[in-house]
Amino acid sequence: MNDPYEDNSPGPSSLGRSGRLVVPSDTEDLPVVAKAIVCATNGNVNVVPVANADDAPVPFIGVPAGYVIPYQVRRVMAAGTTATVYTLED
């Protein structure tokens, strides 16, 4: 496969080059800090941004499919998350 972007340096504002389905957890961080979280279905998403404490999640209520959570995220909480979400990674 020809990849004309393989030499581009990834950064916070660049498009993602990989992603994975998130299994929400109230105790475990994601394996890699996500550049952002993308909602695949309508619902609620409760995230812990990379610089927040464990007890300081940020809730997003009633988000539509396709919405991008605008935080670098280290954890997607099981409590309060009803949407199916994917990571956006370098």
HTML snippet that shows the backbone in 3Dmol.js (N, CA, C, O; Angstrom):
<script src="https://3Dmol.org/build/3Dmol-min.js"></script>
<div id="view" style="width:600px;height:400px;position:relative"></div>
<script>
const pdb = `
ATOM      1  N   MET A   1       0.851  -1.175   0.000  1.00  0.00           N
ATOM      2  CA  MET A   1       0.000   0.000   0.000  1.00  0.00           C
ATOM      3  C   MET A   1       0.893   1.234   0.000  1.00  0.00           C
ATOM      4  O   MET A   1       1.867   1.301   0.750  1.00  0.00           O
ATOM      5  N   ASN A   2       0.569   2.185  -0.820  1.00  0.00           N
ATOM      6  CA  ASN A   2       1.271   3.459  -0.852  1.00  0.00           C
ATOM      7  C   ASN A   2       0.701   4.358   0.237  1.00  0.00           C
ATOM      8  O   ASN A   2      -0.507   4.590   0.280  1.00  0.00           O
ATOM      9  N   ASP A   3       1.571   4.871   1.125  1.00  0.00           N
ATOM     10  CA  ASP A   3       1.140   5.750   2.213  1.00  0.00           C
ATOM     11  C   ASP A   3       1.886   7.072   2.091  1.00  0.00           C
ATOM     12  O   ASP A   3       3.005   7.189   2.591  1.00  0.00           O
ATOM     13  N   PRO A   4       1.296   8.068   1.441  1.00  0.00           N
ATOM     14  CA  PRO A   4       1.989   9.339   1.248  1.00  0.00           C
ATOM     15  C   PRO A   4       2.177  10.134   2.542  1.00  0.00           C
ATOM     16  O   PRO A   4       2.878  11.146   2.536  1.00  0.00           O
ATOM     17  N   TYR A   5       1.575   9.706   3.638  1.00  0.00           N
ATOM     18  CA  TYR A   5       1.641  10.441   4.899  1.00  0.00           C
ATOM     19  C   TYR A   5       2.567   9.805   5.929  1.00  0.00           C
ATOM     20  O   TYR A   5       2.689  10.323   7.039  1.00  0.00           O
ATOM     21  N   GLU A   6       3.219   8.699   5.591  1.00  0.00           N
ATOM     22  CA  GLU A   6       3.998   7.965   6.583  1.00  0.00           C
ATOM     23  C   GLU A   6       5.163   8.763   7.160  1.00  0.00           C
ATOM     24  O   GLU A   6       5.611   8.478   8.271  1.00  0.00           O
ATOM     25  N   ASP A   7       5.658   9.751   6.430  1.00  0.00           N
ATOM     26  CA  ASP A   7       6.777  10.547   6.924  1.00  0.00           C
ATOM     27  C   ASP A   7       6.331  11.807   7.663  1.00  0.00           C
ATOM     28  O   ASP A   7       7.169  12.554   8.170  1.00  0.00           O
ATOM     29  N   ASN A   8       5.023  12.051   7.728  1.00  0.00           N
ATOM     30  CA  ASN A   8       4.527  13.216   8.456  1.00  0.00           C
ATOM     31  C   ASN A   8       4.692  12.995   9.953  1.00  0.00           C
ATOM     32  O   ASN A   8       4.408  11.909  10.459  1.00  0.00           O
ATOM     33  N   SER A   9       5.144  14.010  10.654  1.00  0.00           N
ATOM     34  CA  SER A   9       5.299  13.916  12.099  1.00  0.00           C
ATOM     35  C   SER A   9       3.935  14.050  12.767  1.00  0.00           C
ATOM     36  O   SER A   9       3.228  15.032  12.542  1.00  0.00           O
ATOM     37  N   PRO A  10       3.557  13.057  13.597  1.00  0.00           N
ATOM     38  CA  PRO A  10       2.276  13.171  14.294  1.00  0.00           C
ATOM     39  C   PRO A  10       2.350  14.230  15.390  1.00  0.00           C
ATOM     40  O   PRO A  10       3.398  14.436  16.002  1.00  0.00           O
ATOM     41  N   GLY A  11       1.251  14.881  15.621  1.00  0.00           N
ATOM     42  CA  GLY A  11       1.171  15.887  16.669  1.00  0.00           C
ATOM     43  C   GLY A  11      -0.245  15.982  17.183  1.00  0.00           C
ATOM     44  O   GLY A  11      -1.133  15.297  16.676  1.00  0.00           O
ATOM     45  N   PRO A  12      -0.477  16.824  18.187  1.00  0.00           N
ATOM     46  CA  PRO A  12      -1.808  16.920  18.783  1.00  0.00           C
ATOM     47  C   PRO A  12      -2.903  17.320  17.810  1.00  0.00           C
ATOM     48  O   PRO A  12      -4.055  16.926  17.990  1.00  0.00           O
ATOM     49  N   SER A  13      -2.572  18.092  16.786  1.00  0.00           N
ATOM     50  CA  SER A  13      -3.605  18.555  15.862  1.00  0.00           C
ATOM     51  C   SER A  13      -3.631  17.770  14.552  1.00  0.00           C
ATOM     52  O   SER A  13      -4.437  18.071  13.671  1.00  0.00           O
ATOM     53  N   SER A  14      -2.758  16.765  14.413  1.00  0.00           N
ATOM     54  CA  SER A  14      -2.766  15.965  13.189  1.00  0.00           C
ATOM     55  C   SER A  14      -3.862  14.906  13.257  1.00  0.00           C
ATOM     56  O   SER A  14      -4.331  14.546  14.336  1.00  0.00           O
ATOM     57  N   LEU A  15      -4.254  14.421  12.099  1.00  0.00           N
ATOM     58  CA  LEU A  15      -5.242  13.349  12.056  1.00  0.00           C
ATOM     59  C   LEU A  15      -4.659  12.088  12.662  1.00  0.00           C
ATOM     60  O   LEU A  15      -3.444  11.893  12.659  1.00  0.00           O
ATOM     61  N   GLY A  16      -5.526  11.232  13.181  1.00  0.00           N
ATOM     62  CA  GLY A  16      -5.068   9.976  13.766  1.00  0.00           C
ATOM     63  C   GLY A  16      -4.607   8.994  12.703  1.00  0.00           C
ATOM     64  O   GLY A  16      -5.082   9.013  11.567  1.00  0.00           O
ATOM     65  N   ARG A  17      -3.677   8.138  13.092  1.00  0.00           N
ATOM     66  CA  ARG A  17      -3.182   7.092  12.192  1.00  0.00           C
ATOM     67  C   ARG A  17      -3.600   5.717  12.677  1.00  0.00           C
ATOM     68  O   ARG A  17      -3.413   4.727  11.970  1.00  0.00           O
ATOM     69  N   SER A  18      -4.160   5.643  13.867  1.00  0.00           N
ATOM     70  CA  SER A  18      -4.657   4.371  14.377  1.00  0.00           C
ATOM     71  C   SER A  18      -5.758   4.648  15.390  1.00  0.00           C
ATOM     72  O   SER A  18      -5.957   5.782  15.825  1.00  0.00           O
ATOM     73  N   GLY A  19      -6.455   3.605  15.747  1.00  0.00           N
ATOM     74  CA  GLY A  19      -7.518   3.702  16.733  1.00  0.00           C
ATOM     75  C   GLY A  19      -7.917   2.328  17.191  1.00  0.00           C
ATOM     76  O   GLY A  19      -7.585   1.327  16.556  1.00  0.00           O
ATOM     77  N   ARG A  20      -8.629   2.279  18.293  1.00  0.00           N
ATOM     78  CA  ARG A  20      -9.084   0.990  18.834  1.00  0.00           C
ATOM     79  C   ARG A  20     -10.406   1.178  19.569  1.00  0.00           C
ATOM     80  O   ARG A  20     -10.711   2.255  20.081  1.00  0.00           O
ATOM     81  N   LEU A  21     -11.167   0.110  19.602  1.00  0.00           N
ATOM     82  CA  LEU A  21     -12.405   0.104  20.370  1.00  0.00           C
ATOM     83  C   LEU A  21     -12.055   0.246  21.841  1.00  0.00           C
ATOM     84  O   LEU A  21     -11.137  -0.416  22.325  1.00  0.00           O
ATOM     85  N   VAL A  22     -12.773   1.098  22.556  1.00  0.00           N
ATOM     86  CA  VAL A  22     -12.525   1.307  23.976  1.00  0.00           C
ATOM     87  C   VAL A  22     -13.449   0.423  24.797  1.00  0.00           C
ATOM     88  O   VAL A  22     -14.656   0.371  24.564  1.00  0.00           O
ATOM     89  N   VAL A  23     -12.855  -0.272  25.763  1.00  0.00           N
ATOM     90  CA  VAL A  23     -13.621  -0.989  26.773  1.00  0.00           C
ATOM     91  C   VAL A  23     -13.574  -0.107  28.022  1.00  0.00           C
ATOM     92  O   VAL A  23     -12.553  -0.068  28.710  1.00  0.00           O
ATOM     93  N   PRO A  24     -14.667   0.600  28.321  1.00  0.00           N
ATOM     94  CA  PRO A  24     -14.645   1.522  29.452  1.00  0.00           C
ATOM     95  C   PRO A  24     -14.317   0.816  30.771  1.00  0.00           C
ATOM     96  O   PRO A  24     -14.699  -0.334  30.989  1.00  0.00           O
ATOM     97  N   SER A  25     -13.603   1.528  31.639  1.00  0.00           N
ATOM     98  CA  SER A  25     -13.218   1.002  32.951  1.00  0.00           C
ATOM     99  C   SER A  25     -13.145   2.144  33.941  1.00  0.00           C
ATOM    100  O   SER A  25     -12.656   3.226  33.617  1.00  0.00           O
ATOM    101  N   ASP A  26     -13.630   1.906  35.142  1.00  0.00           N
ATOM    102  CA  ASP A  26     -13.548   2.921  36.186  1.00  0.00           C
ATOM    103  C   ASP A  26     -12.194   2.920  36.886  1.00  0.00           C
ATOM    104  O   ASP A  26     -11.913   3.818  37.680  1.00  0.00           O
ATOM    105  N   THR A  27     -11.348   1.923  36.606  1.00  0.00           N
ATOM    106  CA  THR A  27     -10.074   1.800  37.317  1.00  0.00           C
ATOM    107  C   THR A  27      -8.842   1.726  36.418  1.00  0.00           C
ATOM    108  O   THR A  27      -7.735   2.001  36.881  1.00  0.00           O
ATOM    109  N   GLU A  28      -9.003   1.361  35.149  1.00  0.00           N
ATOM    110  CA  GLU A  28      -7.856   1.153  34.257  1.00  0.00           C
ATOM    111  C   GLU A  28      -7.769   2.239  33.195  1.00  0.00           C
ATOM    112  O   GLU A  28      -8.757   2.580  32.544  1.00  0.00           O
ATOM    113  N   ASP A  29      -6.551   2.776  33.033  1.00  0.00           N
ATOM    114  CA  ASP A  29      -6.303   3.737  31.960  1.00  0.00           C
ATOM    115  C   ASP A  29      -6.218   3.018  30.621  1.00  0.00           C
ATOM    116  O   ASP A  29      -6.008   1.806  30.576  1.00  0.00           O
ATOM    117  N   LEU A  30      -6.380   3.758  29.538  1.00  0.00           N
ATOM    118  CA  LEU A  30      -6.191   3.222  28.196  1.00  0.00           C
ATOM    119  C   LEU A  30      -4.731   2.793  28.038  1.00  0.00           C
ATOM    120  O   LEU A  30      -3.864   3.339  28.721  1.00  0.00           O
ATOM    121  N   PRO A  31      -4.434   1.835  27.159  1.00  0.00           N
ATOM    122  CA  PRO A  31      -3.039   1.418  26.970  1.00  0.00           C
ATOM    123  C   PRO A  31      -2.158   2.537  26.422  1.00  0.00           C
ATOM    124  O   PRO A  31      -0.956   2.565  26.682  1.00  0.00           O
ATOM    125  N   VAL A  32      -2.751   3.457  25.667  1.00  0.00           N
ATOM    126  CA  VAL A  32      -2.056   4.611  25.109  1.00  0.00           C
ATOM    127  C   VAL A  32      -2.977   5.814  25.271  1.00  0.00           C
ATOM    128  O   VAL A  32      -4.176   5.714  25.011  1.00  0.00           O
ATOM    129  N   VAL A  33      -2.430   6.951  25.699  1.00  0.00           N
ATOM    130  CA  VAL A  33      -3.241   8.170  25.791  1.00  0.00           C
ATOM    131  C   VAL A  33      -3.798   8.463  24.407  1.00  0.00           C
ATOM    132  O   VAL A  33      -3.061   8.501  23.422  1.00  0.00           O
ATOM    133  N   ALA A  34      -5.103   8.667  24.346  1.00  0.00           N
ATOM    134  CA  ALA A  34      -5.768   8.948  23.072  1.00  0.00           C
ATOM    135  C   ALA A  34      -5.698  10.435  22.767  1.00  0.00           C
ATOM    136  O   ALA A  34      -5.885  11.274  23.649  1.00  0.00           O
ATOM    137  N   LYS A  35      -5.428  10.746  21.514  1.00  0.00           N
ATOM    138  CA  LYS A  35      -5.430  12.132  21.044  1.00  0.00           C
ATOM    139  C   LYS A  35      -6.833  12.705  21.184  1.00  0.00           C
ATOM    140  O   LYS A  35      -7.001  13.894  21.455  1.00  0.00           O
ATOM    141  N   ALA A  36      -7.835  11.859  20.999  1.00  0.00           N
ATOM    142  CA  ALA A  36      -9.238  12.213  21.144  1.00  0.00           C
ATOM    143  C   ALA A  36     -10.030  10.911  21.186  1.00  0.00           C
ATOM    144  O   ALA A  36      -9.489   9.831  20.946  1.00  0.00           O
ATOM    145  N   ILE A  37     -11.306  11.028  21.493  1.00  0.00           N
ATOM    146  CA  ILE A  37     -12.230   9.891  21.505  1.00  0.00           C
ATOM    147  C   ILE A  37     -13.337  10.207  20.507  1.00  0.00           C
ATOM    148  O   ILE A  37     -13.863  11.319  20.480  1.00  0.00           O
ATOM    149  N   VAL A  38     -13.684   9.216  19.685  1.00  0.00           N
ATOM    150  CA  VAL A  38     -14.728   9.378  18.681  1.00  0.00           C
ATOM    151  C   VAL A  38     -15.919   8.508  19.069  1.00  0.00           C
ATOM    152  O   VAL A  38     -15.755   7.320  19.347  1.00  0.00           O
ATOM    153  N   CYS A  39     -17.099   9.086  19.090  1.00  0.00           N
ATOM    154  CA  CYS A  39     -18.317   8.341  19.420  1.00  0.00           C
ATOM    155  C   CYS A  39     -18.840   7.634  18.172  1.00  0.00           C
ATOM    156  O   CYS A  39     -19.090   8.274  17.151  1.00  0.00           O
ATOM    157  N   ALA A  40     -19.004   6.328  18.256  1.00  0.00           N
ATOM    158  CA  ALA A  40     -19.521   5.549  17.132  1.00  0.00           C
ATOM    159  C   ALA A  40     -21.039   5.411  17.202  1.00  0.00           C
ATOM    160  O   ALA A  40     -21.691   5.134  16.195  1.00  0.00           O
ATOM    161  N   THR A  41     -21.593   5.605  18.390  1.00  0.00           N
ATOM    162  CA  THR A  41     -23.046   5.547  18.569  1.00  0.00           C
ATOM    163  C   THR A  41     -23.471   6.728  19.445  1.00  0.00           C
ATOM    164  O   THR A  41     -22.648   7.311  20.151  1.00  0.00           O
ATOM    165  N   ASN A  42     -24.736   7.068  19.395  1.00  0.00           N
ATOM    166  CA  ASN A  42     -25.282   8.100  20.280  1.00  0.00           C
ATOM    167  C   ASN A  42     -25.202   7.619  21.723  1.00  0.00           C
ATOM    168  O   ASN A  42     -25.287   6.421  21.992  1.00  0.00           O
ATOM    169  N   GLY A  43     -25.039   8.553  22.644  1.00  0.00           N
ATOM    170  CA  GLY A  43     -25.055   8.181  24.059  1.00  0.00           C
ATOM    171  C   GLY A  43     -24.271   9.149  24.916  1.00  0.00           C
ATOM    172  O   GLY A  43     -24.009  10.286  24.524  1.00  0.00           O
ATOM    173  N   ASN A  44     -23.902   8.678  26.090  1.00  0.00           N
ATOM    174  CA  ASN A  44     -23.139   9.468  27.042  1.00  0.00           C
ATOM    175  C   ASN A  44     -21.710   8.934  27.105  1.00  0.00           C
ATOM    176  O   ASN A  44     -21.475   7.738  26.937  1.00  0.00           O
ATOM    177  N   VAL A  45     -20.766   9.833  27.347  1.00  0.00           N
ATOM    178  CA  VAL A  45     -19.368   9.441  27.482  1.00  0.00           C
ATOM    179  C   VAL A  45     -18.786  10.193  28.671  1.00  0.00           C
ATOM    180  O   VAL A  45     -18.943  11.409  28.787  1.00  0.00           O
ATOM    181  N   ASN A  46     -18.110   9.457  29.555  1.00  0.00           N
ATOM    182  CA  ASN A  46     -17.513  10.022  30.751  1.00  0.00           C
ATOM    183  C   ASN A  46     -16.008   9.752  30.668  1.00  0.00           C
ATOM    184  O   ASN A  46     -15.582   8.604  30.797  1.00  0.00           O
ATOM    185  N   VAL A  47     -15.197  10.800  30.454  1.00  0.00           N
ATOM    186  CA  VAL A  47     -13.766  10.621  30.224  1.00  0.00           C
ATOM    187  C   VAL A  47     -12.934  11.286  31.310  1.00  0.00           C
ATOM    188  O   VAL A  47     -13.372  12.236  31.958  1.00  0.00           O
ATOM    189  N   VAL A  48     -11.714  10.761  31.496  1.00  0.00           N
ATOM    190  CA  VAL A  48     -10.726  11.404  32.358  1.00  0.00           C
ATOM    191  C   VAL A  48      -9.629  11.939  31.437  1.00  0.00           C
ATOM    192  O   VAL A  48      -8.853  11.157  30.887  1.00  0.00           O
ATOM    193  N   PRO A  49      -9.555  13.263  31.260  1.00  0.00           N
ATOM    194  CA  PRO A  49      -8.492  13.835  30.447  1.00  0.00           C
ATOM    195  C   PRO A  49      -7.120  13.507  31.047  1.00  0.00           C
ATOM    196  O   PRO A  49      -7.005  13.219  32.239  1.00  0.00           O
ATOM    197  N   VAL A  50      -6.105  13.555  30.220  1.00  0.00           N
ATOM    198  CA  VAL A  50      -4.772  13.112  30.612  1.00  0.00           C
ATOM    199  C   VAL A  50      -4.246  13.826  31.859  1.00  0.00           C
ATOM    200  O   VAL A  50      -3.525  13.204  32.639  1.00  0.00           O
ATOM    201  N   ALA A  51      -4.568  15.085  32.079  1.00  0.00           N
ATOM    202  CA  ALA A  51      -4.031  15.824  33.224  1.00  0.00           C
ATOM    203  C   ALA A  51      -4.982  15.885  34.417  1.00  0.00           C
ATOM    204  O   ALA A  51      -4.645  16.492  35.434  1.00  0.00           O
ATOM    205  N   ASN A  52      -6.158  15.273  34.315  1.00  0.00           N
ATOM    206  CA  ASN A  52      -7.104  15.277  35.437  1.00  0.00           C
ATOM    207  C   ASN A  52      -6.812  14.133  36.398  1.00  0.00           C
ATOM    208  O   ASN A  52      -6.256  13.103  36.019  1.00  0.00           O
ATOM    209  N   ALA A  53      -7.202  14.343  37.654  1.00  0.00           N
ATOM    210  CA  ALA A  53      -7.125  13.287  38.660  1.00  0.00           C
ATOM    211  C   ALA A  53      -8.187  12.231  38.374  1.00  0.00           C
ATOM    212  O   ALA A  53      -9.149  12.478  37.647  1.00  0.00           O
ATOM    213  N   ASP A  54      -7.997  11.055  38.956  1.00  0.00           N
ATOM    214  CA  ASP A  54      -8.945   9.953  38.758  1.00  0.00           C
ATOM    215  C   ASP A  54     -10.375  10.338  39.121  1.00  0.00           C
ATOM    216  O   ASP A  54     -11.329   9.864  38.506  1.00  0.00           O
ATOM    217  N   ASP A  55     -10.515  11.205  40.129  1.00  0.00           N
ATOM    218  CA  ASP A  55     -11.850  11.566  40.601  1.00  0.00           C
ATOM    219  C   ASP A  55     -12.391  12.831  39.931  1.00  0.00           C
ATOM    220  O   ASP A  55     -13.298  13.479  40.452  1.00  0.00           O
ATOM    221  N   ALA A  56     -11.822  13.175  38.763  1.00  0.00           N
ATOM    222  CA  ALA A  56     -12.264  14.380  38.059  1.00  0.00           C
ATOM    223  C   ALA A  56     -12.590  14.098  36.591  1.00  0.00           C
ATOM    224  O   ALA A  56     -12.016  14.713  35.693  1.00  0.00           O
ATOM    225  N   PRO A  57     -13.524  13.157  36.353  1.00  0.00           N
ATOM    226  CA  PRO A  57     -13.907  12.901  34.960  1.00  0.00           C
ATOM    227  C   PRO A  57     -14.740  14.055  34.403  1.00  0.00           C
ATOM    228  O   PRO A  57     -15.291  14.866  35.146  1.00  0.00           O
ATOM    229  N   VAL A  58     -14.813  14.102  33.086  1.00  0.00           N
ATOM    230  CA  VAL A  58     -15.598  15.120  32.390  1.00  0.00           C
ATOM    231  C   VAL A  58     -16.712  14.395  31.635  1.00  0.00           C
ATOM    232  O   VAL A  58     -16.430  13.624  30.717  1.00  0.00           O
ATOM    233  N   PRO A  59     -17.974  14.630  32.006  1.00  0.00           N
ATOM    234  CA  PRO A  59     -19.085  13.948  31.343  1.00  0.00           C
ATOM    235  C   PRO A  59     -19.568  14.690  30.093  1.00  0.00           C
ATOM    236  O   PRO A  59     -19.629  15.919  30.059  1.00  0.00           O
ATOM    237  N   PHE A  60     -19.902  13.918  29.088  1.00  0.00           N
ATOM    238  CA  PHE A  60     -20.541  14.428  27.866  1.00  0.00           C
ATOM    239  C   PHE A  60     -21.865  13.690  27.754  1.00  0.00           C
ATOM    240  O   PHE A  60     -21.884  12.466  27.626  1.00  0.00           O
ATOM    241  N   ILE A  61     -22.958  14.415  27.802  1.00  0.00           N
ATOM    242  CA  ILE A  61     -24.292  13.821  27.863  1.00  0.00           C
ATOM    243  C   ILE A  61     -25.004  14.002  26.525  1.00  0.00           C
ATOM    244  O   ILE A  61     -25.039  15.099  25.968  1.00  0.00           O
ATOM    245  N   GLY A  62     -25.568  12.908  26.022  1.00  0.00           N
ATOM    246  CA  GLY A  62     -26.364  12.975  24.795  1.00  0.00           C
ATOM    247  C   GLY A  62     -25.569  13.323  23.556  1.00  0.00           C
ATOM    248  O   GLY A  62     -26.044  14.077  22.707  1.00  0.00           O
ATOM    249  N   VAL A  63     -24.363  12.785  23.440  1.00  0.00           N
ATOM    250  CA  VAL A  63     -23.549  13.098  22.262  1.00  0.00           C
ATOM    251  C   VAL A  63     -24.013  12.267  21.060  1.00  0.00           C
ATOM    252  O   VAL A  63     -24.415  11.115  21.224  1.00  0.00           O
ATOM    253  N   PRO A  64     -23.960  12.837  19.872  1.00  0.00           N
ATOM    254  CA  PRO A  64     -24.365  12.099  18.674  1.00  0.00           C
ATOM    255  C   PRO A  64     -23.216  11.250  18.128  1.00  0.00           C
ATOM    256  O   PRO A  64     -22.045  11.525  18.388  1.00  0.00           O
ATOM    257  N   ALA A  65     -23.567  10.232  17.381  1.00  0.00           N
ATOM    258  CA  ALA A  65     -22.557   9.434  16.682  1.00  0.00           C
ATOM    259  C   ALA A  65     -21.738  10.358  15.793  1.00  0.00           C
ATOM    260  O   ALA A  65     -22.283  11.233  15.122  1.00  0.00           O
ATOM    261  N   GLY A  66     -20.427  10.157  15.795  1.00  0.00           N
ATOM    262  CA  GLY A  66     -19.532  10.986  15.007  1.00  0.00           C
ATOM    263  C   GLY A  66     -18.910  12.120  15.789  1.00  0.00           C
ATOM    264  O   GLY A  66     -17.978  12.764  15.307  1.00  0.00           O
ATOM    265  N   TYR A  67     -19.408  12.378  16.994  1.00  0.00           N
ATOM    266  CA  TYR A  67     -18.861  13.458  17.812  1.00  0.00           C
ATOM    267  C   TYR A  67     -17.454  13.088  18.280  1.00  0.00           C
ATOM    268  O   TYR A  67     -17.198  11.939  18.640  1.00  0.00           O
ATOM    269  N   VAL A  68     -16.551  14.058  18.275  1.00  0.00           N
ATOM    270  CA  VAL A  68     -15.184  13.859  18.745  1.00  0.00           C
ATOM    271  C   VAL A  68     -15.027  14.588  20.073  1.00  0.00           C
ATOM    272  O   VAL A  68     -15.215  15.802  20.150  1.00  0.00           O
ATOM    273  N   ILE A  69     -14.677  13.835  21.125  1.00  0.00           N
ATOM    274  CA  ILE A  69     -14.436  14.420  22.445  1.00  0.00           C
ATOM    275  C   ILE A  69     -13.121  15.205  22.349  1.00  0.00           C
ATOM    276  O   ILE A  69     -12.091  14.615  22.022  1.00  0.00           O
ATOM    277  N   PRO A  70     -13.124  16.513  22.622  1.00  0.00           N
ATOM    278  CA  PRO A  70     -11.959  17.358  22.357  1.00  0.00           C
ATOM    279  C   PRO A  70     -10.930  17.390  23.491  1.00  0.00           C
ATOM    280  O   PRO A  70     -10.484  18.465  23.891  1.00  0.00           O
ATOM    281  N   TYR A  71     -10.557  16.239  23.999  1.00  0.00           N
ATOM    282  CA  TYR A  71      -9.554  16.125  25.054  1.00  0.00           C
ATOM    283  C   TYR A  71      -8.591  15.005  24.708  1.00  0.00           C
ATOM    284  O   TYR A  71      -8.974  14.036  24.053  1.00  0.00           O
ATOM    285  N   GLN A  72      -7.349  15.128  25.142  1.00  0.00           N
ATOM    286  CA  GLN A  72      -6.458  13.977  25.169  1.00  0.00           C
ATOM    287  C   GLN A  72      -6.920  13.172  26.376  1.00  0.00           C
ATOM    288  O   GLN A  72      -6.982  13.695  27.488  1.00  0.00           O
ATOM    289  N   VAL A  73      -7.246  11.896  26.157  1.00  0.00           N
ATOM    290  CA  VAL A  73      -7.941  11.098  27.167  1.00  0.00           C
ATOM    291  C   VAL A  73      -7.073   9.932  27.620  1.00  0.00           C
ATOM    292  O   VAL A  73      -6.453   9.246  26.807  1.00  0.00           O
ATOM    293  N   ARG A  74      -7.039   9.719  28.937  1.00  0.00           N
ATOM    294  CA  ARG A  74      -6.312   8.561  29.473  1.00  0.00           C
ATOM    295  C   ARG A  74      -7.238   7.462  29.981  1.00  0.00           C
ATOM    296  O   ARG A  74      -6.816   6.317  30.144  1.00  0.00           O
ATOM    297  N   ARG A  75      -8.521   7.816  30.236  1.00  0.00           N
ATOM    298  CA  ARG A  75      -9.468   6.802  30.719  1.00  0.00           C
ATOM    299  C   ARG A  75     -10.870   7.155  30.247  1.00  0.00           C
ATOM    300  O   ARG A  75     -11.268   8.320  30.242  1.00  0.00           O
ATOM    301  N   VAL A  76     -11.608   6.128  29.852  1.00  0.00           N
ATOM    302  CA  VAL A  76     -13.037   6.260  29.578  1.00  0.00           C
ATOM    303  C   VAL A  76     -13.733   5.476  30.675  1.00  0.00           C
ATOM    304  O   VAL A  76     -13.579   4.259  30.779  1.00  0.00           O
ATOM    305  N   MET A  77     -14.494   6.178  31.484  1.00  0.00           N
ATOM    306  CA  MET A  77     -15.152   5.568  32.638  1.00  0.00           C
ATOM    307  C   MET A  77     -16.315   4.673  32.203  1.00  0.00           C
ATOM    308  O   MET A  77     -17.061   4.997  31.278  1.00  0.00           O
ATOM    309  N   ALA A  78     -16.447   3.538  32.899  1.00  0.00           N
ATOM    310  CA  ALA A  78     -17.605   2.669  32.661  1.00  0.00           C
ATOM    311  C   ALA A  78     -18.865   3.345  33.213  1.00  0.00           C
ATOM    312  O   ALA A  78     -19.923   3.322  32.585  1.00  0.00           O
ATOM    313  N   ALA A  79     -18.730   3.944  34.395  1.00  0.00           N
ATOM    314  CA  ALA A  79     -19.859   4.647  35.004  1.00  0.00           C
ATOM    315  C   ALA A  79     -20.163   5.887  34.170  1.00  0.00           C
ATOM    316  O   ALA A  79     -19.316   6.767  34.018  1.00  0.00           O
ATOM    317  N   GLY A  80     -21.353   5.946  33.643  1.00  0.00           N
ATOM    318  CA  GLY A  80     -21.776   7.103  32.881  1.00  0.00           C
ATOM    319  C   GLY A  80     -21.551   7.017  31.381  1.00  0.00           C
ATOM    320  O   GLY A  80     -21.996   7.896  30.642  1.00  0.00           O
ATOM    321  N   THR A  81     -20.867   5.972  30.914  1.00  0.00           N
ATOM    322  CA  THR A  81     -20.637   5.841  29.467  1.00  0.00           C
ATOM    323  C   THR A  81     -21.610   4.825  28.893  1.00  0.00           C
ATOM    324  O   THR A  81     -21.646   3.668  29.312  1.00  0.00           O
ATOM    325  N   THR A  82     -22.405   5.284  27.918  1.00  0.00           N
ATOM    326  CA  THR A  82     -23.352   4.396  27.227  1.00  0.00           C
ATOM    327  C   THR A  82     -23.061   4.279  25.738  1.00  0.00           C
ATOM    328  O   THR A  82     -23.540   3.356  25.079  1.00  0.00           O
ATOM    329  N   ALA A  83     -22.282   5.205  25.209  1.00  0.00           N
ATOM    330  CA  ALA A  83     -21.948   5.197  23.768  1.00  0.00           C
ATOM    331  C   ALA A  83     -20.803   4.210  23.505  1.00  0.00           C
ATOM    332  O   ALA A  83     -20.004   3.923  24.396  1.00  0.00           O
ATOM    333  N   THR A  84     -20.737   3.707  22.298  1.00  0.00           N
ATOM    334  CA  THR A  84     -19.583   2.944  21.828  1.00  0.00           C
ATOM    335  C   THR A  84     -18.568   3.954  21.323  1.00  0.00           C
ATOM    336  O   THR A  84     -18.896   4.814  20.505  1.00  0.00           O
ATOM    337  N   VAL A  85     -17.325   3.852  21.813  1.00  0.00           N
ATOM    338  CA  VAL A  85     -16.320   4.845  21.452  1.00  0.00           C
ATOM    339  C   VAL A  85     -15.008   4.177  20.994  1.00  0.00           C
ATOM    340  O   VAL A  85     -14.684   3.049  21.364  1.00  0.00           O
ATOM    341  N   TYR A  86     -14.288   4.933  20.181  1.00  0.00           N
ATOM    342  CA  TYR A  86     -12.983   4.503  19.658  1.00  0.00           C
ATOM    343  C   TYR A  86     -11.962   5.588  19.968  1.00  0.00           C
ATOM    344  O   TYR A  86     -12.303   6.765  20.078  1.00  0.00           O
ATOM    345  N   THR A  87     -10.708   5.177  20.106  1.00  0.00           N
ATOM    346  CA  THR A  87      -9.642   6.148  20.299  1.00  0.00           C
ATOM    347  C   THR A  87      -9.200   6.699  18.960  1.00  0.00           C
ATOM    348  O   THR A  87      -9.404   6.072  17.920  1.00  0.00           O
ATOM    349  N   LEU A  88      -8.603   7.856  18.989  1.00  0.00           N
ATOM    350  CA  LEU A  88      -7.928   8.475  17.864  1.00  0.00           C
ATOM    351  C   LEU A  88      -6.483   8.604  18.307  1.00  0.00           C
ATOM    352  O   LEU A  88      -6.184   9.362  19.230  1.00  0.00           O
ATOM    353  N   GLU A  89      -5.577   7.870  17.658  1.00  0.00           N
ATOM    354  CA  GLU A  89      -4.184   7.815  18.079  1.00  0.00           C
ATOM    355  C   GLU A  89      -3.267   8.158  16.912  1.00  0.00           C
ATOM    356  O   GLU A  89      -3.685   8.160  15.754  1.00  0.00           O
ATOM    357  N   ASP A  90      -2.001   8.451  17.239  1.00  0.00           N
ATOM    358  CA  ASP A  90      -0.999   8.719  16.214  1.00  0.00           C
ATOM    359  C   ASP A  90      -0.692   7.467  15.433  1.00  0.00           C
ATOM    360  O   ASP A  90       0.134   7.496  14.521  1.00  0.00           O
TER     361      ASP A  90
END
`;
const viewer = $3Dmol.createViewer("view");
viewer.addModel(pdb, "pdb");
viewer.setStyle({}, {cartoon: {color: "spectrum"}});
viewer.zoomTo();
viewer.render();
</script>
